[in-house]
């Protein structure tokens, strides 16, 4: 999508797709959301690199298909914007991110597909954590129940051993 944007759109020219509901506008964003932190682009490059490394590292222990999809979306978004930071003008590591999607009725921001993946991924991560789904595919409550059962079994075993030794 970024390639098509750069090749086919004129910078800052609005192209209505669905009237004022959805439009395309090619902008180069040196900062983060809403162009914040334009003077600290290199920090975003470091942060995106760290996030990508952590996601890849965590992926090796995943047994949950849902976590794999969510982290895959997040990684795709991170790598999309990281690629811009590393290889687009004005140069490494301060490249500007190509944004092209505008929904003026909803918010004043112009964003890209990678941003959608990042936001959707982070919301999904939060939901999976709140729901207690672990990387191994089990639920937190299952681990709590298993721990309680193990503690009860240990207490029973300790009680039986004490009763046998008293006899």
Secondary structure as UniProt FT lines:
FT   HELIX           2..8
FT   STRAND          14..18
FT   TURN            19..21
FT   STRAND          22..29
FT   HELIX           33..35
FT   TURN            36..37
FT   HELIX           38..40
FT   HELIX           41..59
FT   TURN            60..61
FT   HELIX           65..87
FT   TURN            89..90
FT   TURN            92..93
FT   STRAND          97..102
FT   TURN            104..106
FT   STRAND          110..111
FT   HELIX           113..131
FT   TURN            135..136
FT   HELIX           140..166
//
